[in-house]
Amino acid sequence: MSDYTMSNQIIEEYLGNLRDALRSVNPSTAKEFVAEIEQHITEGRATLAPGDEVGLRNLLERIGSPASLASWPPVRRWALL
């Protein structure tokens, strides 16, 4: 498997876990939040060398785990909208 494909797989797994963690949130709010996090990943990934799996994992760690993002107070407030 190429590094690029492995990097994409890591991101898709992370975003899938985030979507799962946001199941109790209003669907349109969850979609918007995932898109925002995906944009942060894209911006951060642009600073990495292609195939830098360690750098990508560090980036995702800095963004936060899907569970911690889903429990972030502003997200929980949005869930009520």
GUPA-5302 format. One record per atom (N, C-alpha, C, CB): residue number from 1; residue in one letter; atom name; x negated, y negated, z negated. Coordinates in Angstrom, 2 decimals. Each point is the difference from the previous one (the first is absolute). Glycine has a CB too. Example, Ala and Ser with C-alpha at 12.3 -4.5 7.8 and 13.67 -1.06 7.14 Angstrom:
! GUPA-5302
{n=1 res=A atom=N x=-13.19 y=5.69 z=-7.80}
{n=1 res=A atom=CA x=0.89 y=-1.19 z=0.00}
{n=1 res=A atom=C x=-0.90 y=-1.20 z=0.00}
{n=1 res=A atom=CB x=1.89 y=1.17 z=-1.25}
{n=2 res=S atom=N x=-1.54 y=-2.22 z=1.97}
{n=2 res=S atom=CA x=-0.82 y=-1.19 z=-0.06}
{n=2 res=S atom=C x=0.77 y=-1.09 z=-0.73}
{n=2 res=S atom=CB x=-1.18 y=0.63 z=2.15}
! end
This chain:
! GUPA-5302
{n=1 res=M atom=N x=-0.85 y=1.17 z=0.00}
{n=1 res=M atom=CA x=0.85 y=-1.17 z=0.00}
{n=1 res=M atom=C x=-0.90 y=-1.23 z=0.00}
{n=1 res=M atom=CB x=1.87 y=1.23 z=-1.23}
{n=2 res=S atom=N x=-1.56 y=-2.21 z=2.07}
{n=2 res=S atom=CA x=-0.83 y=-1.19 z=0.07}
{n=2 res=S atom=C x=0.21 y=-0.86 z=-1.24}
{n=2 res=S atom=CB x=0.11 y=0.05 z=2.51}
{n=3 res=D atom=N x=-1.09 y=-0.92 z=-2.76}
{n=3 res=D atom=CA x=0.10 y=-0.90 z=-1.15}
{n=3 res=D atom=C x=1.21 y=-0.91 z=0.13}
{n=3 res=D atom=CB x=-2.48 y=0.07 z=-0.27}
{n=4 res=Y atom=N x=2.74 y=-0.56 z=1.51}
{n=4 res=Y atom=CA x=1.13 y=-0.89 z=0.22}
{n=4 res=Y atom=C x=1.30 y=0.71 z=-0.36}
{n=4 res=Y atom=CB x=-1.25 y=-1.18 z=1.82}
{n=5 res=T atom=N x=1.39 y=2.41 z=-1.38}
{n=5 res=T atom=CA x=1.20 y=0.77 z=-0.32}
{n=5 res=T atom=C x=0.10 y=0.27 z=-1.50}
{n=5 res=T atom=CB x=-0.10 y=1.06 z=2.27}
{n=6 res=M atom=N x=-1.01 y=-0.77 z=-2.91}
{n=6 res=M atom=CA x=0.01 y=0.22 z=-1.45}
{n=6 res=M atom=C x=0.41 y=-1.27 z=-0.71}
{n=6 res=M atom=CB x=-1.80 y=1.74 z=0.22}
{n=7 res=S atom=N x=1.30 y=-2.88 z=0.21}
{n=7 res=S atom=CA x=0.38 y=-1.28 z=-0.61}
{n=7 res=S atom=C x=1.50 y=-0.24 z=0.16}
{n=7 res=S atom=CB x=-2.29 y=-0.91 z=0.46}
{n=8 res=N atom=N x=2.80 y=1.17 z=0.72}
{n=8 res=N atom=CA x=1.44 y=-0.17 z=0.24}
{n=8 res=N atom=C x=0.81 y=0.94 z=-0.89}
{n=8 res=N atom=CB x=-0.47 y=-0.69 z=2.36}
{n=9 res=Q atom=N x=0.00 y=1.89 z=-2.53}
{n=9 res=Q atom=CA x=0.68 y=0.98 z=-0.84}
{n=9 res=Q atom=C x=0.03 y=-0.47 z=-1.45}
{n=9 res=Q atom=CB x=-0.71 y=1.84 z=1.56}
{n=10 res=I atom=N x=-0.40 y=-2.40 z=-2.03}
{n=10 res=I atom=CA x=-0.07 y=-0.51 z=-1.37}
{n=10 res=I atom=C x=1.02 y=-1.12 z=-0.19}
{n=10 res=I atom=CB x=-2.45 y=0.62 z=-0.13}
{n=11 res=I atom=N x=2.54 y=-1.52 z=1.10}
{n=11 res=I atom=CA x=0.93 y=-1.13 z=-0.09}
{n=11 res=I atom=C x=1.44 y=0.50 z=0.06}
{n=11 res=I atom=CB x=-1.71 y=-1.51 z=1.07}
{n=12 res=E atom=N x=2.01 y=2.41 z=-0.17}
{n=12 res=E atom=CA x=1.36 y=0.52 z=0.11}
{n=12 res=E atom=C x=0.43 y=0.71 z=-1.27}
{n=12 res=E atom=CB x=-0.32 y=0.23 z=2.47}
{n=13 res=E atom=N x=-0.59 y=0.51 z=-3.07}
{n=13 res=E atom=CA x=0.31 y=0.68 z=-1.27}
{n=13 res=E atom=C x=0.28 y=-1.03 z=-1.09}
{n=13 res=E atom=CB x=-1.44 y=1.97 z=0.66}
{n=14 res=Y atom=N x=0.60 y=-2.99 z=-0.74}
{n=14 res=Y atom=CA x=0.18 y=-1.07 z=-0.99}
{n=14 res=Y atom=C x=1.35 y=-0.69 z=0.19}
{n=14 res=Y atom=CB x=-2.50 y=-0.35 z=-0.10}
{n=15 res=L atom=N x=2.81 y=-0.04 z=1.35}
{n=15 res=L atom=CA x=1.27 y=-0.69 z=0.26}
{n=15 res=L atom=C x=1.19 y=0.92 z=-0.23}
{n=15 res=L atom=CB x=-1.16 y=-1.46 z=1.67}
{n=16 res=G atom=N x=1.02 y=2.74 z=-1.36}
{n=16 res=G atom=CA x=1.07 y=0.96 z=-0.28}
{n=16 res=G atom=C x=0.26 y=0.12 z=-1.49}
{n=16 res=G atom=CB x=-0.61 y=1.24 z=2.06}
{n=17 res=N atom=N x=-0.47 y=-1.22 z=-2.83}
{n=17 res=N atom=CA x=0.14 y=0.05 z=-1.47}
{n=17 res=N atom=C x=0.64 y=-1.28 z=-0.52}
{n=17 res=N atom=CB x=-2.01 y=1.49 z=-0.15}
{n=18 res=L atom=N x=1.68 y=-2.62 z=0.77}
{n=18 res=L atom=CA x=0.61 y=-1.27 z=-0.41}
{n=18 res=L atom=C x=1.50 y=0.01 z=0.32}
{n=18 res=L atom=CB x=-2.19 y=-1.20 z=0.39}
{n=19 res=R atom=N x=2.54 y=1.66 z=0.80}
{n=19 res=R atom=CA x=1.43 y=0.09 z=0.35}
{n=19 res=R atom=C x=0.75 y=0.90 z=-0.98}
{n=19 res=R atom=CB x=-0.57 y=-0.36 z=2.42}
{n=20 res=D atom=N x=-0.04 y=1.48 z=-2.77}
{n=20 res=D atom=CA x=0.62 y=0.92 z=-0.96}
{n=20 res=D atom=C x=0.19 y=-0.68 z=-1.36}
{n=20 res=D atom=CB x=-1.04 y=1.96 z=1.20}
{n=21 res=A atom=N x=0.02 y=-2.72 z=-1.63}
{n=21 res=A atom=CA x=0.07 y=-0.66 z=-1.29}
{n=21 res=A atom=C x=1.05 y=-1.11 z=-0.02}
{n=21 res=A atom=CB x=-2.41 y=0.54 z=-0.34}
{n=22 res=L atom=N x=2.77 y=-1.04 z=1.53}
{n=22 res=L atom=CA x=0.97 y=-1.08 z=0.10}
{n=22 res=L atom=C x=1.42 y=0.49 z=0.31}
{n=22 res=L atom=CB x=-1.85 y=-1.47 z=0.76}
{n=23 res=R atom=N x=2.09 y=2.75 z=-0.90}
{n=23 res=R atom=CA x=1.32 y=0.55 z=0.33}
{n=23 res=R atom=C x=1.14 y=-0.66 z=-0.75}
{n=23 res=R atom=CB x=-1.12 y=2.14 z=0.46}
{n=24 res=S atom=N x=0.88 y=-2.61 z=-1.67}
{n=24 res=S atom=CA x=1.08 y=-0.61 z=-0.79}
{n=24 res=S atom=C x=0.20 y=-1.48 z=0.30}
{n=24 res=S atom=CB x=-0.49 y=1.66 z=-1.78}
{n=25 res=V atom=N x=-0.34 y=-2.20 z=2.67}
{n=25 res=V atom=CA x=0.07 y=-1.42 z=0.36}
{n=25 res=V atom=C x=0.91 y=-0.14 z=1.22}
{n=25 res=V atom=CB x=-2.34 y=-0.44 z=-0.92}
{n=26 res=N atom=N x=3.05 y=-0.69 z=0.99}
{n=26 res=N atom=CA x=0.81 y=-0.32 z=1.17}
{n=26 res=N atom=C x=-0.80 y=0.32 z=1.26}
{n=26 res=N atom=CB x=1.25 y=-1.82 z=-1.29}
{n=27 res=P atom=N x=-0.69 y=2.59 z=2.25}
{n=27 res=P atom=CA x=-0.76 y=0.43 z=1.18}
{n=27 res=P atom=C x=-0.63 y=-1.15 z=0.81}
{n=27 res=P atom=CB x=1.52 y=1.94 z=0.09}
{n=28 res=S atom=N x=-0.81 y=-3.03 z=0.09}
{n=28 res=S atom=CA x=-0.58 y=-1.10 z=0.78}
{n=28 res=S atom=C x=-1.14 y=-0.67 z=-0.77}
{n=28 res=S atom=CB x=2.22 y=-0.37 z=1.13}
{n=29 res=T atom=N x=-2.09 y=0.30 z=-2.44}
{n=29 res=T atom=CA x=-1.06 y=-0.55 z=-0.84}
{n=29 res=T atom=C x=-1.22 y=0.91 z=0.04}
{n=29 res=T atom=CB x=1.71 y=-1.10 z=-1.48}
{n=30 res=A atom=N x=-1.48 y=2.39 z=1.37}
{n=30 res=A atom=CA x=-1.11 y=0.97 z=0.04}
{n=30 res=A atom=C x=-0.73 y=-0.09 z=1.33}
{n=30 res=A atom=CB x=1.25 y=1.52 z=-1.56}
{n=31 res=K atom=N x=-0.50 y=-1.61 z=2.65}
{n=31 res=K atom=CA x=-0.60 y=-0.09 z=1.33}
{n=31 res=K atom=C x=-0.86 y=-1.26 z=0.12}
{n=31 res=K atom=CB x=1.96 y=1.25 z=0.98}
{n=32 res=E atom=N x=-1.45 y=-2.36 z=-1.48}
{n=32 res=E atom=CA x=-0.74 y=-1.26 z=0.03}
{n=32 res=E atom=C x=-1.27 y=0.09 z=-0.84}
{n=32 res=E atom=CB x=2.15 y=-1.25 z=0.34}
{n=33 res=F atom=N x=-2.05 y=1.85 z=-1.51}
{n=33 res=F atom=CA x=-1.15 y=0.14 z=-0.89}
{n=33 res=F atom=C x=-1.06 y=0.90 z=0.62}
{n=33 res=F atom=CB x=1.49 y=-0.35 z=-1.99}
{n=34 res=V atom=N x=-1.07 y=1.47 z=2.57}
{n=34 res=V atom=CA x=-0.96 y=0.91 z=0.65}
{n=34 res=V atom=C x=-0.69 y=-0.72 z=1.15}
{n=34 res=V atom=CB x=1.41 y=2.00 z=-0.63}
{n=35 res=A atom=N x=-0.67 y=-2.79 z=1.40}
{n=35 res=A atom=CA x=-0.59 y=-0.74 z=1.11}
{n=35 res=A atom=C x=-1.05 y=-1.00 z=-0.51}
{n=35 res=A atom=CB x=2.14 y=0.26 z=1.32}
{n=36 res=E atom=N x=-1.85 y=-0.89 z=-2.45}
{n=36 res=E atom=CA x=-0.97 y=-0.94 z=-0.57}
{n=36 res=E atom=C x=-1.27 y=0.72 z=-0.44}
{n=36 res=E atom=CB x=1.89 y=-1.46 z=-0.75}
{n=37 res=I atom=N x=-1.74 y=2.60 z=0.10}
{n=37 res=I atom=CA x=-1.17 y=0.78 z=-0.42}
{n=37 res=I atom=C x=-0.76 y=0.50 z=1.22}
{n=37 res=I atom=CB x=1.19 y=0.69 z=-2.13}
{n=38 res=E atom=N x=-0.46 y=-0.26 z=3.14}
{n=38 res=E atom=CA x=-0.65 y=0.47 z=1.23}
{n=38 res=E atom=C x=-0.83 y=-1.12 z=0.63}
{n=38 res=E atom=CB x=1.88 y=1.63 z=0.38}
{n=39 res=Q atom=N x=-1.38 y=-2.87 z=-0.44}
{n=39 res=Q atom=CA x=-0.75 y=-1.14 z=0.53}
{n=39 res=Q atom=C x=-1.28 y=-0.22 z=-0.80}
{n=39 res=Q atom=CB x=2.15 y=-1.05 z=0.77}
{n=40 res=H atom=N x=-2.08 y=1.19 z=-2.09}
{n=40 res=H atom=CA x=-1.20 y=-0.12 z=-0.83}
{n=40 res=H atom=C x=-1.02 y=1.08 z=0.37}
{n=40 res=H atom=CB x=1.38 y=-0.99 z=-1.88}
{n=41 res=I atom=N x=-0.90 y=2.19 z=2.13}
{n=41 res=I atom=CA x=-0.89 y=1.09 z=0.39}
{n=41 res=I atom=C x=-0.65 y=-0.32 z=1.34}
{n=41 res=I atom=CB x=1.42 y=1.66 z=-1.25}
{n=42 res=T atom=N x=-0.63 y=-2.13 z=2.21}
{n=42 res=T atom=CA x=-0.54 y=-0.33 z=1.33}
{n=42 res=T atom=C x=-1.07 y=-1.08 z=-0.11}
{n=42 res=T atom=CB x=2.20 y=0.61 z=1.04}
{n=43 res=E atom=N x=-1.92 y=-1.65 z=-1.83}
{n=43 res=E atom=CA x=-0.97 y=-1.07 z=-0.17}
{n=43 res=E atom=C x=-1.27 y=0.50 z=-0.67}
{n=43 res=E atom=CB x=1.87 y=-1.64 z=-0.15}
{n=44 res=G atom=N x=-1.72 y=2.44 z=-0.89}
{n=44 res=G atom=CA x=-1.16 y=0.54 z=-0.69}
{n=44 res=G atom=C x=-0.78 y=0.97 z=0.86}
{n=44 res=G atom=CB x=1.20 y=-0.29 z=-2.13}
{n=45 res=R atom=N x=-0.50 y=1.08 z=2.90}
{n=45 res=R atom=CA x=-0.64 y=0.99 z=0.85}
{n=45 res=R atom=C x=-0.83 y=-0.67 z=1.10}
{n=45 res=R atom=CB x=1.87 y=1.60 z=-0.47}
{n=46 res=A atom=N x=-1.46 y=-2.79 z=0.88}
{n=46 res=A atom=CA x=-0.74 y=-0.73 z=1.04}
{n=46 res=A atom=C x=-1.41 y=-0.36 z=-0.44}
{n=46 res=A atom=CB x=2.17 y=-0.90 z=0.83}
{n=47 res=T atom=N x=-2.40 y=0.87 z=-2.14}
{n=47 res=T atom=CA x=-1.32 y=-0.34 z=-0.52}
{n=47 res=T atom=C x=-0.89 y=1.23 z=-0.16}
{n=47 res=T atom=CB x=1.03 y=-1.94 z=-1.18}
{n=48 res=L atom=N x=-0.47 y=3.12 z=1.41}
{n=48 res=L atom=CA x=-0.73 y=1.25 z=-0.18}
{n=48 res=L atom=C x=-0.57 y=0.50 z=1.32}
{n=48 res=L atom=CB x=1.47 y=0.57 z=-1.94}
{n=49 res=A atom=N x=-2.53 y=0.18 z=1.83}
{n=49 res=A atom=CA x=-0.53 y=0.67 z=1.18}
{n=49 res=A atom=C x=0.96 y=1.10 z=0.42}
{n=49 res=A atom=CB x=-2.39 y=-0.52 z=-0.69}
{n=50 res=P atom=N x=2.53 y=0.78 z=1.99}
{n=50 res=P atom=CA x=0.88 y=1.09 z=0.43}
{n=50 res=P atom=C x=-0.39 y=1.31 z=-0.67}
{n=50 res=P atom=CB x=0.35 y=-1.16 z=2.21}
{n=51 res=G atom=N x=0.65 y=1.86 z=-2.73}
{n=51 res=G atom=CA x=-0.26 y=1.29 z=-0.63}
{n=51 res=G atom=C x=-0.53 y=-0.08 z=-1.41}
{n=51 res=G atom=CB x=-0.41 y=0.85 z=2.24}
{n=52 res=D atom=N x=0.38 y=-2.04 z=-2.84}
{n=52 res=D atom=CA x=-0.50 y=-0.15 z=-1.37}
{n=52 res=D atom=C x=1.06 y=0.47 z=-0.99}
{n=52 res=D atom=CB x=-1.45 y=-1.95 z=0.70}
{n=53 res=E atom=N x=1.48 y=3.25 z=-0.90}
{n=53 res=E atom=CA x=1.00 y=0.61 z=-0.87}
{n=53 res=E atom=C x=-0.17 y=-0.44 z=-1.45}
{n=53 res=E atom=CB x=0.08 y=1.96 z=1.53}
{n=54 res=V atom=N x=-1.29 y=-2.08 z=-2.00}
{n=54 res=V atom=CA x=-0.25 y=-0.44 z=-1.38}
{n=54 res=V atom=C x=0.49 y=-1.44 z=-0.16}
{n=54 res=V atom=CB x=-2.00 y=1.55 z=-0.20}
{n=55 res=G atom=N x=1.67 y=-2.41 z=1.15}
{n=55 res=G atom=CA x=0.45 y=-1.38 z=-0.05}
{n=55 res=G atom=C x=1.51 y=-0.10 z=0.03}
{n=55 res=G atom=CB x=-2.09 y=-0.69 z=1.13}
{n=56 res=L atom=N x=2.73 y=1.53 z=-0.32}
{n=56 res=L atom=CA x=1.46 y=0.02 z=0.08}
{n=56 res=L atom=C x=0.61 y=0.43 z=-1.32}
{n=56 res=L atom=CB x=-0.14 y=0.49 z=2.45}
{n=57 res=R atom=N x=-0.40 y=0.55 z=-3.02}
{n=57 res=R atom=CA x=0.52 y=0.46 z=-1.30}
{n=57 res=R atom=C x=-0.19 y=-1.06 z=-1.08}
{n=57 res=R atom=CB x=-0.51 y=2.38 z=0.65}
{n=58 res=N atom=N x=-0.62 y=-3.09 z=-0.61}
{n=58 res=N atom=CA x=-0.24 y=-1.09 z=-0.95}
{n=58 res=N atom=C x=1.01 y=-1.13 z=0.22}
{n=58 res=N atom=CB x=-2.45 y=0.60 z=-0.08}
{n=59 res=L atom=N x=2.74 y=-0.91 z=1.33}
{n=59 res=L atom=CA x=1.00 y=-1.03 z=0.32}
{n=59 res=L atom=C x=1.36 y=0.38 z=-0.58}
{n=59 res=L atom=CB x=-1.26 y=-0.57 z=2.11}
{n=60 res=L atom=N x=1.68 y=1.81 z=-1.88}
{n=60 res=L atom=CA x=1.29 y=0.44 z=-0.51}
{n=60 res=L atom=C x=0.03 y=-0.02 z=-1.53}
{n=60 res=L atom=CB x=0.29 y=1.43 z=2.04}
{n=61 res=E atom=N x=-1.40 y=-1.10 z=-2.65}
{n=61 res=E atom=CA x=-0.09 y=-0.04 z=-1.46}
{n=61 res=E atom=C x=0.16 y=-1.43 z=-0.51}
{n=61 res=E atom=CB x=-1.50 y=2.04 z=0.01}
{n=62 res=R atom=N x=0.88 y=-3.00 z=0.70}
{n=62 res=R atom=CA x=0.12 y=-1.41 z=-0.39}
{n=62 res=R atom=C x=1.44 y=-0.49 z=0.17}
{n=62 res=R atom=CB x=-2.40 y=-0.39 z=0.65}
{n=63 res=I atom=N x=3.08 y=0.84 z=0.40}
{n=63 res=I atom=CA x=1.39 y=-0.39 z=0.21}
{n=63 res=I atom=C x=0.86 y=0.55 z=-1.13}
{n=63 res=I atom=CB x=-0.34 y=-0.05 z=2.51}
{n=64 res=G atom=N x=0.08 y=1.26 z=-2.91}
{n=64 res=G atom=CA x=0.73 y=0.62 z=-1.10}
{n=64 res=G atom=C x=0.68 y=1.28 z=0.43}
{n=64 res=G atom=CB x=0.35 y=-2.24 z=-0.99}
{n=65 res=S atom=N x=-0.11 y=3.10 z=0.05}
{n=65 res=S atom=CA x=0.66 y=1.27 z=0.31}
{n=65 res=S atom=C x=1.45 y=-0.27 z=0.40}
{n=65 res=S atom=CB x=-1.52 y=1.25 z=-1.60}
{n=66 res=P atom=N x=2.09 y=-0.40 z=2.45}
{n=66 res=P atom=CA x=1.41 y=-0.17 z=0.37}
{n=66 res=P atom=C x=0.92 y=-0.08 z=-1.22}
{n=66 res=P atom=CB x=-0.47 y=1.22 z=2.12}
{n=67 res=A atom=N x=0.22 y=-0.39 z=-3.13}
{n=67 res=A atom=CA x=0.85 y=-0.02 z=-1.20}
{n=67 res=A atom=C x=-0.12 y=-1.32 z=-0.74}
{n=67 res=A atom=CB x=-0.26 y=2.48 z=-0.19}
{n=68 res=S atom=N x=-0.95 y=-3.01 z=0.08}
{n=68 res=S atom=CA x=-0.15 y=-1.27 z=-0.71}
{n=68 res=S atom=C x=0.61 y=-1.15 z=0.79}
{n=68 res=S atom=CB x=-2.10 y=0.86 z=-1.07}
{n=69 res=L atom=N x=1.98 y=-0.83 z=2.39}
{n=69 res=L atom=CA x=0.63 y=-1.04 z=0.82}
{n=69 res=L atom=C x=1.52 y=0.05 z=-0.13}
{n=69 res=L atom=CB x=-1.93 y=0.11 z=1.61}
{n=70 res=A atom=N x=2.48 y=1.10 z=-1.60}
{n=70 res=A atom=CA x=1.46 y=0.15 z=-0.08}
{n=70 res=A atom=C x=0.55 y=-0.44 z=-1.36}
{n=70 res=A atom=CB x=-0.15 y=1.88 z=1.62}
{n=71 res=S atom=N x=-0.68 y=-1.83 z=-2.63}
{n=71 res=S atom=CA x=0.47 y=-0.40 z=-1.34}
{n=71 res=S atom=C x=-0.37 y=-1.44 z=-0.33}
{n=71 res=S atom=CB x=-0.21 y=2.37 z=-0.72}
{n=72 res=W atom=N x=-0.42 y=-3.06 z=1.66}
{n=72 res=W atom=CA x=-0.37 y=-1.40 z=-0.18}
{n=72 res=W atom=C x=1.26 y=-0.81 z=-0.26}
{n=72 res=W atom=CB x=-2.03 y=0.27 z=1.51}
{n=73 res=P atom=N x=2.08 y=-1.10 z=-2.55}
{n=73 res=P atom=CA x=1.25 y=-0.69 z=-0.37}
{n=73 res=P atom=C x=0.72 y=-0.73 z=1.12}
{n=73 res=P atom=CB x=-1.02 y=-0.25 z=-2.18}
{n=74 res=P atom=N x=0.33 y=-0.51 z=3.06}
{n=74 res=P atom=CA x=0.76 y=-0.65 z=1.09}
{n=74 res=P atom=C x=0.71 y=1.01 z=0.91}
{n=74 res=P atom=CB x=-1.63 y=-1.88 z=-0.08}
{n=75 res=V atom=N x=1.03 y=3.02 z=0.31}
{n=75 res=V atom=CA x=0.65 y=1.02 z=0.83}
{n=75 res=V atom=C x=1.23 y=0.52 z=-0.70}
{n=75 res=V atom=CB x=-2.20 y=0.64 z=1.03}
{n=76 res=R atom=N x=2.11 y=-0.44 z=-2.32}
{n=76 res=R atom=CA x=1.15 y=0.50 z=-0.75}
{n=76 res=R atom=C x=1.14 y=-1.03 z=0.03}
{n=76 res=R atom=CB x=-1.54 y=1.34 z=-1.50}
{n=77 res=R atom=N x=1.21 y=-2.63 z=1.44}
{n=77 res=R atom=CA x=1.04 y=-1.03 z=0.10}
{n=77 res=R atom=C x=0.65 y=0.03 z=1.37}
{n=77 res=R atom=CB x=-1.24 y=-1.41 z=-1.65}
{n=78 res=W atom=N x=0.41 y=1.58 z=2.70}
{n=78 res=W atom=CA x=0.53 y=0.06 z=1.36}
{n=78 res=W atom=C x=0.95 y=1.18 z=0.16}
{n=78 res=W atom=CB x=-2.09 y=-1.07 z=0.87}
{n=79 res=A atom=N x=1.86 y=2.11 z=-1.64}
{n=79 res=A atom=CA x=0.84 y=1.20 z=0.10}
{n=79 res=A atom=C x=1.44 y=-0.32 z=-0.32}
{n=79 res=A atom=CB x=-1.95 y=1.42 z=-0.61}
{n=80 res=L atom=N x=2.16 y=-2.47 z=-0.15}
{n=80 res=L atom=CA x=1.36 y=-0.36 z=-0.41}
{n=80 res=L atom=C x=0.73 y=-0.83 z=1.04}
{n=80 res=L atom=CB x=-0.76 y=0.07 z=-2.34}
{n=81 res=L atom=N x=0.05 y=-0.53 z=3.35}
{n=81 res=L atom=CA x=0.61 y=-0.84 z=1.04}
{n=81 res=L atom=C x=0.84 y=0.81 z=0.96}
{n=81 res=L atom=CB x=-1.90 y=-1.57 z=-0.19}
! end
